[in-house]
Every structure is written in C-alpha cells, then in structure tokens.
Amino acid sequence: MARIITVIGGGLAGSEAAWQLAERGCQVRLFEMRPAQTTGAHVSDRLAELVCSNSLGSKLPDRATGILQNEMRMLGSLLMRCAQAAAVPAGGALAVDRERFAERVTEHVGAHPNIELRREEVRALQLDQPTIVASGPLTSPALSVAIGRLTGEDYLYFYDAISPIVQAASIDMSRAFQANRYGRGEDAAGDYINCPMTEPEYDCFVKALASAETIELRDFERDDPNFFEGCVPVEQLARRGRDTLAFGPMRPVGLTDPHTGRRPHAVVQLRQDDIAGDLYNVVGFQTNIRWKRQREVLRMIPGLEQAEFVRMGQMHRNTFLNAPALLRPTMRFRGQELLYFAGQITGVEGYVGNIATGLLAALNLSRQLRGLSAWVPPADTMLGALCHYVTHTEAKRFQPMKANLGILPPLPVKIRNKAERKRAYAERALNSMLASLRELDDSLIARQLMEAPAQGL
C-alpha cells in the first residue's frame, strides 16, 4: 500500500503542494483547520484564501514577481492557472477576484481523487510519516508548540520586526558615507553606509516619526504575548523622548563624517542585505507606520531623499522558522528525512513565493519517495535565489524576504541601462530554469513545457 503524505495547511503553499503530489500519483491527506478553528484573519473556509492584497504582484516579464510567475508556469503550477482564470484588470499587475480564485482552488483540490481533505487541526507532527508543513504565519498555538519542540525555541519566531530595505544604487553617497564604528571590521572602507544628521535635521525627523500615522494591529496580534522590547517600533521609541533614538539605533559614537570631519549629531546606518551588495536594510528601523507616510519620513534621512524601497518596514504576528539554521534549499528540514516546510513559515514573503515553495517541497518529496535525487533550482532563477536566500543568510540576521532582483547573482557583464538590465536578469533566469527542467526526470513538467511555455520571453 502506498504511503499517505500529510500536508498541513490549506493556504497557497499547502494547496499547491497537495495538488502537485496528487498529480504525481501520491495519496495525499490535506489538513485545513478552518472552519472548525479560525485564525482571526480568514473570513471563509475556502482553500487558498487571500487575507491581504488581491494582487500577486507585477506580471511584467522583467519584474521580480513576473519572472517568478513565469517560472511557476514552466513548473505547471495549479494556482497560477487559477489566478489567471480569476484575474481582474489591474494594469501591469496580476490581481484576482479573491473569492473566485479561492473557489477555483478549492474545487480543483477538493475534487482530486488522490486528495483527502480533512477539516481538522493538526496538533502534533508524525515524524515517521512523509509530511509537508505549510501552516502559514498564523499557525495554531498547539502546532506552534509542536514545531517549537522540534526546532528549539530560539529558531521559531512569533513576530516580524522588519526594517525597510533600499536599493543601494538609490543611496546618495555625496551625503552618506561608508564606515564601521571605530574603524572595526575587515573592510577598510566600512561595512555600513551611514546617513549623518545635524541636530536640526534630527529634531525634525524625530517629530515626523512621533506624529506619523501607524497601522493598527488587529486583536489577535495585540494579544500575542511574544512581543519583545527588541521589537519596539522606531516611531514608539521617538515618542519616548527626544534623545531616545540618538542614544539607541541612531547613536553616532565611533563615527566621523568625512564630508565635515566631525561626528554627526545622529546617524542612520544601513547594512548590506544581500550577497551582491545591491540591497541595504535600515538598521533598527522596524516600524508600523503606514507605507505612504513611511516613505515620506524615511526620505527625510540625508542620502535617502531619492531612495527606492524594495521592502517597507512592518510589524505583525508572523510565525516563521529561522530557515538558514533549519532548512535545506529543497525545503527539507535538516535532520528529518521525511519532513518538509513550505510557504510563509519558511521566511519567503509574497503570494507567488509561497506558492513556489509549496511546489518545490512537493516535487522534492515525491522524488525522494521514488528514490530520485533532490532538485535545487538554479541560483540565477528567481525561485532558486529565494530558496538560497532563506537557507543561506546568516542565521542571526535572518528576516523574511520576497522576490526581488537584488537577491539574484550579478550579471556577468555590467549593464548600465536599467530596462536592459532587468530584461537581462529575466532572460537569464528563464533560460536557466528551462535548461534545468529539461534535464529533470519529471513527465509532468516535460509535458507542461511542451504545452505552455513561459510568457513574455
């Protein structure tokens, strides 16, 4: 008798994973605790319900999400087909009628003869059974405890404290400077980019932070007990007093501004966030300010007046693993042969990224059960870059990441024209994915490549 595979969670990643396994002849038991137990964010019992935006990101072929969407089409993603069928006009974005999208996914998954859909909560992990955990950021308390026992409490987090990330090329280095405090570190130029402030600039900035409108946390987020002092929003620090930030994340000690030869009154530091050095995060600036106002306030920082933000700061409940310490790029859990994780719990942000990790986990688990080697997407594809980022970033600095061009390896030749550079990234990614998939022993993917090649090449 064939082994039954357990998939925990009927969200984006879990639904995709269950479908991919079932299509490969596996018997799947998909657990979704709704409607018996709600999350505080969902409003229906449908699979793959979108609880935030209805947009799956840009569908333009030279944008990060557009590249990832094309890669998912090449891999034969069910949810990408459902999204296309439920699409609504949204310019260059792939946006969906969220009810129609969830209905289509629920219909396809629920009707598959190899999938048994169980509406009940999973409270423990059966490590002797092949399992994919795709329980999402709102993993139930009981399952969170079970995962915590397996991973160790130091490797399971309950709140995002995410600082904004900017494109390095958009930082004005005529105002900013590179340096480490007291000249420490191996890099003579300095590992940090520092944005210095005069006292009047600092005072204006603190007032703007303290008065900025924030996003109100929902009840289930406000009541969560795991909200630590180290996660206090920067705007809250500003409200504690004029000098709190100057003695905290904006302290200028050990730094001299080479433009003036003096120590600044305060400094905003940016730290490299990717291997290529294309992305920098604003150190200590986790924030809950509304995004439009957040951009305005952050652009008051000297050197960031024209900053391009890859990710805005945010704070909310979000259960996720310290993936670099726990997961392989195949999505398999280190030390447990039959356990995989997928979706937002892995630290991959964004709808399409969640779908992609579900597909990858299912593909690799099915290959493992058939005695085939695991498949790791090439690092110069968007899926490969995402999986590499969440499994290779320094564990102490790990924060969730969404698809963006900054995590891709540098191009072999520097291209100054921005449009041409984006196209080069996209062409390289899809050509690399195509070459890898053609060598993969998977009949479903081979058929998909013949029937529906990637769009927009």
C-alpha positions as CSV (number, residue, x, y, z in Angstrom):
1,M,0.0,0.0,0.0
2,A,1.3,3.4,-0.9
3,R,2.3,5.7,1.9
4,I,-0.1,8.6,2.6
5,I,1.5,12.0,2.5
6,T,0.3,14.6,5.1
7,V,0.1,18.2,4.0
8,I,-0.7,20.6,6.9
9,G,-2.4,23.9,5.9
10,G,-4.8,24.7,3.0
11,G,-3.3,28.0,2.1
12,L,-1.4,28.9,-1.0
13,A,1.6,26.6,-0.4
14,G,-0.4,23.7,1.0
15,S,-2.9,23.7,-1.8
16,E,-0.2,23.8,-4.4
17,A,1.8,21.1,-2.7
18,A,-1.2,18.8,-2.3
19,W,-2.1,19.2,-6.0
20,Q,1.5,18.6,-7.2
21,L,1.8,15.4,-5.1
22,A,-1.6,14.1,-6.2
23,E,-0.8,14.7,-9.8
24,R,2.3,12.6,-9.4
25,G,0.2,9.7,-8.2
26,C,0.7,10.2,-4.4
27,Q,-2.1,9.7,-1.9
28,V,-2.4,13.0,0.0
29,R,-4.2,13.9,3.2
30,L,-4.6,17.7,3.3
31,F,-5.4,19.2,6.7
32,E,-7.1,22.6,7.0
33,M,-8.4,23.6,10.4
34,R,-10.9,26.1,9.1
35,P,-13.9,26.5,9.7
36,A,-13.7,24.4,12.9
37,Q,-10.9,26.7,14.2
38,T,-10.4,30.2,12.8
39,T,-7.2,32.3,12.6
40,G,-8.6,35.8,13.3
41,A,-7.6,36.9,9.7
42,H,-9.5,34.5,7.4
43,V,-13.2,35.1,6.7
44,S,-14.1,31.8,4.9
45,D,-13.4,28.1,4.9
46,R,-12.1,28.1,1.3
47,L,-8.6,26.9,0.4
48,A,-6.0,29.5,-0.7
49,E,-7.9,32.4,0.7
50,L,-6.0,35.7,0.2
51,V,-6.2,37.6,3.5
52,C,-4.3,40.7,2.5
53,S,-4.0,42.1,-1.0
54,N,-5.6,40.6,-4.0
55,S,-2.5,41.2,-6.1
56,L,0.1,38.6,-6.9
57,G,2.5,41.3,-8.0
58,S,3.7,42.6,-11.3
59,K,3.1,40.3,-14.2
60,L,5.6,42.2,-16.4
61,P,8.2,39.6,-17.5
62,D,11.2,41.7,-16.4
63,R,10.0,42.3,-12.9
64,A,10.9,40.0,-10.0
65,T,7.4,38.7,-9.4
66,G,6.8,38.5,-13.2
67,I,9.9,36.3,-13.5
68,L,8.7,34.1,-10.7
69,Q,5.3,33.8,-12.2
70,N,6.8,32.7,-15.4
71,E,8.9,30.1,-13.6
72,M,5.8,28.8,-11.9
73,R,4.1,28.4,-15.3
74,M,7.0,26.4,-16.5
75,L,6.7,24.2,-13.5
76,G,3.0,23.6,-14.1
77,S,1.6,25.5,-11.1
78,L,-2.1,24.9,-10.4
79,L,-2.5,28.1,-8.5
80,M,-1.0,30.2,-11.3
81,R,-3.6,28.8,-13.6
82,C,-6.4,29.6,-11.1
83,A,-5.1,33.1,-10.7
84,Q,-5.1,33.7,-14.5
85,A,-8.7,32.4,-14.6
86,A,-9.7,34.7,-11.8
87,A,-7.8,37.7,-13.0
88,V,-9.3,41.2,-12.8
89,P,-8.0,44.4,-14.6
90,A,-5.0,45.8,-12.7
91,G,-2.6,47.3,-15.2
92,G,0.7,45.6,-15.0
93,A,-0.2,43.5,-12.0
94,L,-1.7,40.1,-11.8
95,A,-4.7,40.7,-9.5
96,V,-7.6,38.4,-8.9
97,D,-11.1,38.3,-7.7
98,R,-10.2,36.7,-4.4
99,E,-13.4,34.8,-3.9
100,R,-13.3,33.4,-7.4
101,F,-9.7,32.5,-7.0
102,A,-10.2,30.6,-3.7
103,E,-13.3,28.9,-5.1
104,R,-11.4,27.6,-8.1
105,V,-8.5,26.3,-6.0
106,T,-11.0,24.7,-3.6
107,E,-12.8,23.0,-6.4
108,H,-9.7,21.6,-8.1
109,V,-8.1,20.4,-4.9
110,G,-11.3,19.1,-3.3
111,A,-12.2,17.1,-6.4
112,H,-8.9,15.4,-7.0
113,P,-9.3,11.6,-6.5
114,N,-5.8,11.4,-4.8
115,I,-6.6,14.1,-2.2
116,E,-8.5,13.6,1.1
117,L,-9.4,17.0,2.5
118,R,-9.8,16.9,6.3
119,R,-11.2,19.9,8.2
120,E,-9.4,19.5,11.5
121,E,-6.5,20.9,13.4
122,V,-3.1,19.1,13.5
123,R,-1.6,19.5,16.9
124,A,1.5,17.2,16.6
125,L,4.0,16.1,13.9
126,Q,4.2,12.5,13.0
127,L,7.9,12.4,12.0
128,D,7.8,8.8,10.7
129,Q,5.3,9.9,8.0
130,P,6.1,12.0,4.9
131,T,4.8,15.5,5.8
132,I,4.8,19.0,4.4
133,V,4.1,21.7,6.9
134,A,2.5,24.7,5.2
135,S,0.6,26.1,8.1
136,G,1.4,29.8,7.3
137,P,2.1,32.8,9.5
138,L,-1.0,32.1,11.6
139,T,0.0,28.6,12.7
140,S,-2.2,27.4,15.5
141,P,-0.8,27.7,19.1
142,A,-0.8,23.9,19.5
143,L,1.1,23.3,16.3
144,S,3.5,26.2,17.0
145,V,4.4,24.4,20.3
146,A,5.0,21.2,18.4
147,I,7.2,22.9,15.9
148,G,9.0,24.7,18.7
149,R,9.8,21.4,20.4
150,L,11.3,20.2,17.2
151,T,13.3,23.3,16.2
152,G,14.1,24.7,19.6
153,E,12.5,27.9,20.8
154,D,15.5,30.0,19.5
155,Y,14.6,29.0,16.0
156,L,10.9,29.8,15.9
157,Y,9.7,33.4,15.9
158,F,6.3,34.9,16.5
159,Y,6.6,38.5,15.3
160,D,8.2,40.1,12.4
161,A,10.3,43.1,13.2
162,I,11.2,44.1,9.7
163,S,13.2,47.1,8.8
164,P,12.9,48.8,5.4
165,I,15.3,47.7,2.6
166,V,16.6,50.1,-0.1
167,Q,18.3,49.7,-3.4
168,A,22.0,50.5,-2.9
169,A,22.1,52.4,-6.2
170,S,19.5,54.8,-5.0
171,I,21.5,56.0,-2.0
172,D,23.1,59.4,-2.4
173,M,26.7,58.8,-1.4
174,S,27.5,62.5,-1.7
175,R,25.7,62.8,1.6
176,A,26.2,59.3,3.1
177,F,29.5,57.6,3.8
178,Q,30.8,54.1,4.4
179,A,32.4,53.3,7.7
180,N,32.3,51.0,10.7
181,R,32.2,52.3,14.3
182,Y,35.7,53.0,15.5
183,G,37.0,51.6,12.2
184,R,36.4,48.0,13.3
185,G,36.0,45.2,10.8
186,E,37.9,43.7,7.9
187,D,36.6,46.1,5.2
188,A,38.8,49.2,5.1
189,A,36.0,51.3,3.5
190,G,33.5,50.1,6.1
191,D,30.7,47.6,6.0
192,Y,27.9,50.1,6.8
193,I,26.5,53.0,4.9
194,N,25.9,55.9,7.3
195,C,23.5,58.7,6.8
196,P,24.5,61.6,9.1
197,M,22.2,64.1,10.6
198,T,22.7,67.6,12.1
199,E,20.8,68.4,15.3
200,P,18.1,70.4,13.4
201,E,17.7,67.6,10.9
202,Y,17.4,65.1,13.8
203,D,14.8,67.1,15.6
204,C,12.6,67.4,12.5
205,F,13.0,63.7,11.8
206,V,12.0,62.7,15.4
207,K,8.9,64.9,15.3
208,A,7.9,63.4,12.0
209,L,8.3,59.8,13.3
210,A,6.5,60.5,16.5
211,S,3.5,62.0,14.8
212,A,3.3,59.5,11.9
213,E,0.0,57.6,11.5
214,T,0.5,53.8,12.1
215,I,-1.3,50.7,11.1
216,E,-3.4,49.5,13.9
217,L,-2.7,45.9,15.0
218,R,-5.6,43.5,14.9
219,D,-6.9,41.9,18.1
220,F,-5.2,38.6,17.6
221,E,-1.9,40.4,17.0
222,R,-2.2,42.8,20.0
223,D,-3.0,39.8,22.3
224,D,0.1,37.8,21.3
225,P,2.4,37.6,24.4
226,N,5.6,37.3,22.3
227,F,6.2,41.0,21.7
228,F,9.7,41.8,22.9
229,E,11.4,45.0,23.8
230,G,13.8,44.5,21.0
231,C,10.9,44.7,18.6
232,V,9.6,48.2,19.6
233,P,8.7,50.2,16.6
234,V,11.0,53.1,15.8
235,E,8.1,55.6,16.0
236,Q,7.4,54.4,19.5
237,L,11.0,55.0,20.5
238,A,10.6,58.5,19.1
239,R,7.6,59.1,21.4
240,R,9.6,58.1,24.5
241,G,11.7,61.3,24.3
242,R,13.7,63.5,22.1
243,D,17.0,61.8,22.7
244,T,15.9,58.1,22.8
245,L,16.9,57.4,19.2
246,A,20.1,59.3,19.4
247,F,21.2,57.0,22.3
248,G,19.7,54.0,20.6
249,P,19.7,52.9,16.9
250,M,20.8,56.3,15.7
251,R,23.8,56.8,18.1
252,P,26.7,58.4,16.3
253,V,29.5,57.1,18.6
254,G,32.7,55.9,16.8
255,L,31.8,57.6,13.5
256,T,33.2,60.6,11.8
257,D,31.6,62.2,8.8
258,P,34.3,62.5,6.1
259,H,32.3,65.3,4.4
260,T,32.6,67.5,7.5
261,G,35.4,65.9,9.5
262,R,33.1,65.9,12.6
263,R,31.0,63.4,14.5
264,P,27.3,63.8,13.4
265,H,24.6,64.5,16.0
266,A,22.9,61.3,14.9
267,V,23.3,58.6,12.3
268,V,21.0,56.2,10.4
269,Q,23.0,53.1,9.5
270,L,22.3,50.8,6.6
271,R,23.7,47.3,6.5
272,Q,24.2,45.1,3.4
273,D,21.3,42.7,3.0
274,D,22.3,40.5,0.0
275,I,25.5,38.8,-1.3
276,A,25.8,41.1,-4.3
277,G,25.6,44.3,-2.2
278,D,22.6,45.6,-4.2
279,L,20.3,45.8,-1.1
280,Y,20.7,47.5,2.2
281,N,18.4,47.4,5.2
282,V,17.9,50.4,7.6
283,V,19.3,49.1,10.8
284,G,16.9,49.1,13.8
285,F,14.1,50.8,11.9
286,Q,11.3,48.2,12.3
287,T,8.2,50.3,12.0
288,N,4.4,50.1,11.8
289,I,4.0,53.5,10.1
290,R,1.6,53.4,7.1
291,W,3.6,52.8,3.9
292,K,2.9,56.0,2.1
293,R,3.9,58.1,5.1
294,Q,6.8,55.8,5.9
295,R,8.4,56.5,2.5
296,E,7.9,60.3,3.1
297,V,9.5,60.1,6.6
298,L,12.4,57.9,5.6
299,R,13.2,60.2,2.6
300,M,13.9,62.9,5.2
301,I,17.1,61.0,6.0
302,P,20.1,62.6,4.4
303,G,21.2,60.4,1.5
304,L,17.8,58.7,1.2
305,E,15.9,61.6,-0.5
306,Q,15.5,59.5,-3.7
307,A,15.6,56.1,-2.1
308,E,14.0,53.2,-3.9
309,F,12.5,50.8,-1.3
310,V,12.4,47.1,-2.1
311,R,10.6,46.4,1.2
312,M,8.9,48.7,3.6
313,G,9.2,48.3,7.4
314,Q,6.4,46.4,9.1
315,M,5.5,44.6,12.3
316,H,2.9,42.0,12.7
317,R,2.4,38.5,14.1
318,N,4.1,36.1,11.7
319,T,5.3,32.7,12.8
320,F,8.3,31.7,10.8
321,L,11.3,29.5,11.1
322,N,14.9,30.5,11.3
323,A,15.3,28.8,7.9
324,P,19.1,29.2,7.4
325,A,19.6,27.0,10.5
326,L,16.8,24.6,9.8
327,L,16.0,24.1,6.1
328,R,17.8,22.9,3.0
329,P,17.2,24.8,-0.3
330,T,15.0,21.8,-1.3
331,M,12.7,22.8,1.6
332,R,13.5,19.7,3.6
333,F,14.0,20.0,7.3
334,R,17.6,19.3,8.4
335,G,17.8,16.1,10.4
336,Q,14.3,14.8,9.5
337,E,14.3,12.7,6.3
338,L,10.5,12.9,5.7
339,L,9.7,16.4,6.9
340,Y,9.4,19.5,4.6
341,F,8.2,23.0,5.2
342,A,6.7,25.4,2.6
343,G,5.1,28.8,2.4
344,Q,5.4,31.9,4.6
345,I,6.5,29.8,7.6
346,T,9.8,29.3,5.7
347,G,10.5,33.1,5.6
348,V,9.5,33.5,2.0
349,E,7.3,36.5,1.6
350,G,4.7,37.2,-1.2
351,Y,1.9,35.1,-2.6
352,V,3.8,33.8,-5.6
353,G,6.8,32.9,-3.4
354,N,4.6,30.9,-1.1
355,I,3.1,29.0,-4.0
356,A,6.6,28.3,-5.3
357,T,7.9,26.8,-2.1
358,G,4.8,24.6,-1.9
359,L,5.5,23.3,-5.4
360,L,9.2,22.8,-4.7
361,A,8.6,20.9,-1.5
362,A,6.0,18.6,-3.2
363,L,8.3,18.0,-6.1
364,N,11.3,17.0,-3.9
365,L,9.2,14.9,-1.5
366,S,7.7,13.0,-4.4
367,R,11.2,12.5,-5.9
368,Q,12.6,11.3,-2.6
369,L,9.8,8.7,-2.2
370,R,10.6,7.4,-5.7
371,G,14.3,7.2,-5.0
372,L,15.3,10.1,-7.2
373,S,17.7,12.9,-6.4
374,A,16.5,16.2,-5.0
375,W,16.1,19.2,-7.3
376,V,17.6,22.5,-6.3
377,P,16.5,25.4,-8.6
378,P,19.5,27.2,-10.2
379,A,20.6,30.1,-8.1
380,D,20.2,32.6,-11.0
381,T,16.5,31.8,-11.3
382,M,14.1,33.8,-9.0
383,L,12.9,30.6,-7.2
384,G,16.5,29.4,-6.8
385,A,17.6,32.8,-5.5
386,L,14.7,32.9,-3.0
387,C,15.4,29.4,-1.7
388,H,19.2,30.2,-1.5
389,Y,18.5,33.5,0.4
390,V,16.2,31.9,3.1
391,T,18.6,29.0,3.6
392,H,22.0,30.7,3.4
393,T,21.6,34.1,5.0
394,E,23.4,34.4,8.3
395,A,21.0,32.9,10.9
396,K,21.4,35.8,13.4
397,R,20.4,38.3,10.8
398,F,17.6,36.4,9.0
399,Q,14.4,38.1,8.2
400,P,11.7,37.1,5.7
401,M,12.3,38.1,2.0
402,K,10.1,38.4,-1.1
403,A,11.1,38.1,-4.7
404,N,13.3,40.9,-5.9
405,L,16.1,41.4,-8.4
406,G,18.5,42.3,-5.7
407,I,18.8,38.7,-4.5
408,L,19.8,37.4,-7.9
409,P,23.6,36.9,-8.6
410,P,25.2,39.7,-10.5
411,L,25.1,39.6,-14.3
412,P,28.5,38.6,-15.9
413,V,28.6,42.0,-17.7
414,K,27.6,45.3,-16.1
415,I,24.6,46.8,-17.9
416,R,24.0,50.5,-17.1
417,N,20.6,50.9,-18.7
418,K,18.1,49.9,-16.1
419,A,15.5,48.5,-18.6
420,E,18.1,46.4,-20.4
421,R,19.5,45.2,-17.1
422,K,16.1,44.0,-15.9
423,R,15.5,42.2,-19.2
424,A,18.9,40.5,-18.9
425,Y,18.1,39.2,-15.4
426,A,14.7,37.9,-16.7
427,E,16.2,36.2,-19.8
428,R,19.0,34.6,-17.8
429,A,16.6,33.3,-15.1
430,L,14.1,31.7,-17.5
431,N,16.8,30.2,-19.8
432,S,18.5,28.8,-16.8
433,M,15.2,27.4,-15.5
434,L,14.3,25.9,-18.8
435,A,17.7,24.2,-19.1
436,S,17.4,22.7,-15.6
437,L,13.9,21.5,-16.1
438,R,14.7,19.8,-19.4
439,E,17.3,17.7,-17.6
440,L,14.8,16.8,-14.8
441,D,13.2,13.4,-14.9
442,D,9.6,14.5,-14.4
443,S,7.0,13.7,-17.0
444,L,4.5,16.3,-15.7
445,I,7.0,19.2,-16.1
446,A,8.1,17.8,-19.5
447,R,4.5,17.9,-20.7
448,Q,4.0,21.4,-19.3
449,L,7.0,22.8,-21.1
450,M,5.6,21.4,-24.4
451,E,2.0,22.7,-23.8
452,A,2.5,26.1,-22.1
453,P,6.0,27.7,-22.2
454,A,6.8,30.8,-20.2
455,Q,5.1,34.0,-21.3
456,G,6.8,37.2,-22.3
457,L,10.3,36.0,-23.3
